[in-house]
Amino acid sequence: MHGLARAGGSRELLRWVSGRAAGWAGLLGRDGTVLYGVARDPDAATAGSAATAAEGVRELTALGARSLALDRGGHTALMFALDGPPDSAAPVLAVIARRPLPERLAVLLSDAALPLSMCWAAETVERKRRRVDLAESRGREAVLHLLMTGQLSIAHQVAGALKPALPDPVRVCVVECPGDSRDEVARICTDLSGGRTWIVRCPVYARHLILIAPAGPEPADGRLGPRVAGVVDDCVVGISEDVPLSDTATAYRQAFHALAVARGLPGRHAGFGAAPEPALMVGAEGARWADALLAPLLGHLPRRGQDPGSQELAATLASWLAFSSHATAHLKIHRNTLAARLRLIGELLGLDLDRVADQAALDLALAVRATPTLPRPGRPAGGARTPAPSLDEILRTPAVRAWAAQQLRPLGAPGTAGRTADPYTTLRTWLECEAQLGATAAALSISVPAVRKRLTRLEAVLRRSLLRTPSARYDLWLAFRALDLTGGGQPDGGHPRP
């Protein structure tokens, strides 16, 4: 019995008891609820075994007894109250067997009560530990979601019950863990950072850890990513730039893009090294454009109390733009709920969310809205309001054009764009085909694996993620469009409606 208790716990021990009794064995709560129930030989138990056991437990509890025998038909139910911690009600061992009972069955069950009590106590502690771990994991995930949506004050309030405190400024690392080792890697990251790093299990990618580390000159801060890659075999780490805590969403995207580069490096770690975020380049006029584009969404009032409001729809849109279909895991909603919200968002904004052009416009608008330092022009004297500029007008500005040139500079000169193997042609065709591999392969007259291989090589060249979300396709579409408008790009592609 003690060997079974150590190896298989309560369930395996009950199976053994059931076989010795040639009947049904189970553990029941004091209210008669069956916690575990098993009959090793299904023919040895009656259909009403659980009901008979529940009746016997209720009678045992009412009498305040430690054991009870109850005859029903041709069967006998034997009850033994187990010992448990003072602060919890221990269950009752119940066995139902045909008469005549096996010899010395009552003595056997009395002996089994002790290992069962020990098993139950250990399993109760383990269940509580798992609930605590799950609650902490969900709490950290909630804080990450609040940081990603710019709700810093609420994030600090929720994080107050957890450790460590949220740092500011921060450096974000995305760690891709080998196999099923995410929990072990999380413990290693905690040790390497001295407990100063906020560690979140990614709700979207099952092998990813998100590390929000304090930024600073200390080696422990700057070298956390490389140290993790050096200690944990086969893990890959992408590292962001140092940003304010309010820009956690930007830092996460940077770290994710760096992760795509790190997969191809022998050291298995890489820092973000691309151009600045486009939201920082658009200025006050870009802020006006973003406000006008998103106004129908942000001003939406739901018809019913249970319908999503403007903030919930905006969070859904941001999650979907970042994670595509994986937004269901990020938001903890059903895929039908996601599809219904996206239909509503498209209707409110008058945009086709299946087009990369409209997706890029919305991604830029949301990023601009989430940039608090961006200047917002006031209302002109006399109360007159000029129409908001179009996206094309924003993309024609010198600052955006310079940003676009910096984005596409790693591709080299576009002089060979007539060849389908040219990086410009491959990337442009992929964007014009709405980032669909099948359509791109048909347009280039190559196979889908060949398209995937080209885009994987371009990830290393651009130092950005293309095939996995969050993808750089929105920034790249904006960069191509900005250069097209000023005569510096390749043949024009689709663009958002005015």
N, C-alpha and C positions, 0 to 999 in steps of 0.2 A: 504493500500500500504506500509506503513512504517513497519507494522508487517511482511509482506511477505519479505520485504527487509532485515530485521534483521534475519529472520528465514531461508530463502532459497536463498537469494541473487538475482542476475540478472535473472537467469534462471526461478526461481519460479515467480518472478514478471512479466516476459514476458509471462509466461503461463497464468497468471491471465488477463493480458491485451488482449491476444489472445482470451480468452473466452468472455470478455466484447465486443470485436470488432466483434466476430463471424468470424474471419479471421486469417491471418498470422501476426505474430509479430516477430521482430528481431532487433539485434544491428549490424550495419555495419561500417566498417572502411571508411575513407574518399575516398578511392579508389574503393569502392563498394564491398569489400570483406565481406562476411557474417561471423560475429564472432559468434553470437548465432542466431538461428532461430527456431521458434516453432509454431505449429498450434494445439491448444488443441483439436479441432474438425477437423480431417483430411479432412472431406468433405467440410469444409468451405473455404479452400484455393485452389488456382489454381496451376497447375503444374509449371507455370512460375513465381510464387510469388517472389522467390529469384532474378530472372533476372530483374523483374520489379522494385524491391526495389533497386537493384544495379544501374539501369538506373536513378532512381529518386535521389539517393545519389550523383551520378556524376554530375547531373544537379544542385543540391543544392550547391555542392562545387564550381562549375563553376560560379554560380551567387553570391556566397558569402553570401547567405541568411541564416536565422536561421530556417525557416520552409518552407515547400513546399507541394502542393497538385498536384497530377498527375493522370489524368484519363486514363485508358487503358481498352477498351472494356467495360464490365459491372462492372469493379472494379475501386476503387480509392485507390491510395497510398498516405499516409500522412507521411511526414518526419519532424522530430524535431531534431535539433542539440543539443547535450548534452553539459554541461559544464565539463571541466576537468582541470587538473593541467597545468600550463603555459608551461611546458617542454614536453608535450605529446599531440597528437591530440586526442581529445575526439571523441567517436563514434557517430553515428546517429541512433536515434530510428525510425524505419520504421514499419508501419502497413498497411496491404492491406486487404480491406474488400469490399464486394459487395455493390453496391448502391441499394436502399438508405442506407446511413450510419446510424448506431445507433445514437439516439439523444444525442447531446452534447459529441460525441466521441472526437472531437478536444480538448474540454476543459479537458476531462479526460486524454488525452495523454499529454497535457501541464502540468497537475498536476503530472503525472507519471515521467516527465523528471527529477525532482529533486531527488527523491529516487533512480532512475536508475543511475544518475550521481554519487551519493554517493556510491552506490554499485560498480559501475565500478572502481571508484578511489580506494576503499578498496581492490577489487580483483586484481587490477593492482599492488598495493603494495605487496600483498601476493604472486603473481606470481614472482615478482622480488626477494622477500625474498627466495622463494623456489629455484630460479635459483642460487642465491648466495650460499645458503646452499649446493646445489648439486655441484657447482663448487668447494667449499671448501672441500667437502667430497671427490670428485674425486682427488683434489690436494693432500690431505693427503694420499689417497690410492696410488697415484703415488709415493709419497715419500717413503711409506712403501715398495713398489715394488723395488725401487732403493736400499733401505737399504738391502732388502733380497738378492739382486743380487750383493751386494758389491760395488755399484757405489756411494761412499760417497760424492765425490765432487759435482756431479750433484744433489744428494739429498739435500745437504746444499744450493745449489743455488735455487732449487724449494721451499725449506722450508723457504727461506728468506722472502717470501711474506706472510707467515702464522705465527701464534704464537702458542706456545712459540718456542724458539730456540731448535734445537735438542740437547739433553743432551749427555754427554760422560764422564764416562761410564754410562750404563743403566741397569735397571731391567725391564723386560717385564712381564706384567700380561695379561692373557686371561680371560675375564669376560664373562660367559654364563648368559645372561639376561633372566628373566622370561617373557613369553608371547611376547607382542609387545612393551615392555618398553625400547628398546635399546636407543632411544633418551633421555628419562628421566634419565636412568642410566648414560649416557654420561655426562649430566649436573651435576649429583651428583658427578661423578668422578672428574670433573673439579673443583667443589667447595672443595672437600676433599683434593685435591692436591694443592690447591691454584693457579691453573692455570699453574702449572709447568710441567704437564704431557702431552705428545703428545698422543692424543686419535684418533684412527682410527676405523671406522666401518668395520668389516671384510668383504672383498668382496666375501668370499667363504661361510661362515656360517652366516645365517641371524640373529642369536641371539647372535653373539659374538662381543665383543669389544676388541680391542688390545690396551693396555696401555703401552707406552714407557716412563717410569719414570726415573728421574735421580737417579742413585745409590749413596748411601752415608750413613753415620752413623746416620743421623737425623731420628727421629721417623717418621716424615711425609713421608719419602721415604720408610723406611723398613716396615711400617705398613699400606701402602695404600691398599694392597690386602685384609688383614683381616678387615680393616675398611669398605671397600666396601661391603664385605660379611655380616658385622654386621649391616649396615644401610639398605641395599636393601634385602627385604625378597625373599627367594627362588633363589637368584643368587648364582653362583658357580665361584670360582676364582682359577686359577693356576698361580704360581709365579715362575719365573726363578731365576737363580743365577745372580750375578752382572757380566756383561761382557762389553768389549769395544763396542762402537757403531758399529764398523765394524763386530761384531759377532751377529748382531741383528737376523739373520736367526736362528742361534743356540739357542739364548735365546727364540725365539718364539717356537721352537720345545720343549724346556725344559718346558715352561709354558703350552704348550698344553698337554704334558705328565702329568704334575702336575694336570691339570684340570681333567683328568681321575681318579686320586686318590681322588681329592677333592669331587667328586660326592658321594662318599661313607662315607664321614666324617661328623660328626654332626656340626662342625664349618663351613663347606662348603668352605674351602680354604686349600691349600696345597702348599708347596714349592717343587722344584725339588730336588730329592735326589738320583739320579742314578750315575753310573760310568761316567768318563770323555768321551768326544767325541772320537770315534775311529780315526778320522783324526789327532788327536794330538799324537797318539801312533805310527804312521807308519814311521816317520823319513824321511831322505833324500831319501832312496830307495823307500819308498812309494810314494814320490813326483814324482820320475822317472816313476814308474809304472802308476800313474794317468796321467801324461803327455802323455805317450805312448798310453794308452787306449783311451784317448779323442782326440788324434791328428787328426784322420780322420774327426771328427766332427768340431773341432775348426779351421781346415784348409780348410773347405768346402767353395767353391765359387759358388754362385747360377748362374744358366744358364741365367735367366732373371732378370730384375730389380725388378719385383714384387714378386719374390720368396724369401723365408726367408733366411737370411744369417746365418753365423755360430753363432753369438751372440744371434740372435733370436731363433735359434734351441736349443742352450744351455739353454736359459731361459725357453723355452717350456719344455725341458726334466726335468729341476729342478722343475718346477711347477707341472708337471705330477707325478713325483716321490713323491712329498710332498702331493698332493691333489687328485691324481687319476683323475677320471672323472670330479671332481669339478674344475680342471684346466681351463675349459672353462669359468667359472665365474671369476676366478682369472686373466686370460689373456684377457678376453673380446673377445673371438673368438668362432666360431661355432664348434660344435662337429666334423663335417666332416673335418674342417681345422685341428683340433687337431689330428684326426686319420691319416690324410695325412702326417703331420709333423712327427708323431711317426713312420710311415712306413719308411720315408726317414732316420730318425735317426737310426733305426734298420739296414737298408741297409748299411749306412755309417760305422757303428761300427761293423757290422757282428755279432750282438747279437740278441737274441730272447727276446723282451721286455715283453713277457707274463710270463717269468720265474722269480720267486723271486730271484734266484741266480744271474741272470744278472742285475736285478734291484738293488740288494744290491751292486754289484760291481760298478755300475754307480753312485749310491748315495754316496758311499765312495769316488770315484774318484772326483766327483764334490765338495764334502766337503774338500778334500785335496787341490784342486785347489783354493778354497775360503779361505784357511788358509795362510795369507801372511807371518806369522812368521815361517812357516815350512822351514827348510833349503833345498836348491836346490844344488845338486852337480854340479861342473863345468865340462867342457870338460877336459879329461885327457891330459897329455903332449903328443905331437905328433899328436893330433887331432883324435886319435882312440876313438871309442865309443863302449862300451860294451852293449850287449842287455839288455833291461829293464827287471827287475825281473817279475815273474808272481804273481798273487794274492796269490796263495798258499804259495809262498816264503815269502811274506809280512806277512801273517797270522801266519807263524811259528816263528816269532821273539818273544823273551821273553816279550817285552813290550805289544805286542798285546795279547799274551796268558794270561798275568796277567789281562789285561782289560777284556778279554772274561770270565775268571773265576769270576771276580767281577760282570759282567753282570748277570751271571746265578746263583750266590751264593744264592739269595733269594729263589730259587726253592728248596733248600735243597740238601741232598745227593741223587744221582741218583740210589740208590740201589733198588728201587721199580719200575724200568722202565719197567719191564715185564707186569705190569698191565696197562690197557688202561686208567684208571682214574688217573694215575701218571701224575704230571704236566709236566715232561720231555716228556712223550709219547704224551700227548695232544698237547703241543707246537710244538714238532718236527713233528708230523703228519700234523698239520696245515701248517707248513712251506713247507713240502714236497708236500702237495696238493696245492701249489701256493697260500696259504692263502685264499682258497675258502671254505666256510662253508659247502656247499653240499658235496663236495668230501671228506672233513675231516669227516663229519658225517658218510658217507658210509664206510670209512676206519676204523673208530672206532666202527662201528655198533651201533651208537646211533643217536638220532634225531638232526636236525639242532638247535632247541632251546637249547638242552643240550650242544652242542658245544659252542654256544654263551654264555651260563651261565658259562661254565668253563673258557672261555677266559676272561669274565668280572671279574671273581674272580682272574685270573692271572694278570689282570691290576693292581689290588690293591696290589698284592704280589710284582710285579716287579716295581711298581710305574711308569709305562709307559702305553701309549695308544696303544692298539692293533687293536681294531675293527674300530676306526675312524682315518682318515688321518689328520695330519702326524702320521704314525704308526711306532712302534719300530721294525717291522718285519725285516727290513734290518739289523739293529744292531744285532738282535737275530740270524739271519741266519749266519752272520759273526762270532758271538761268538761260535755257535755250530761248524762251520767249523774249526775255529782256534783250538778248543779243539780236534776235530776229527783228525786233522793232527798231533797232538802231543800225541795221544793216550789217551786223557782225556775226550773224549765225548762219546756219545751214537752211535749206528750204523749209518754209513755214509749216507748222503742224497746227493742231486744233488749239483753240483757246476759249476761255470762259466767255459766255455771253455778257454784253455790257450790263 
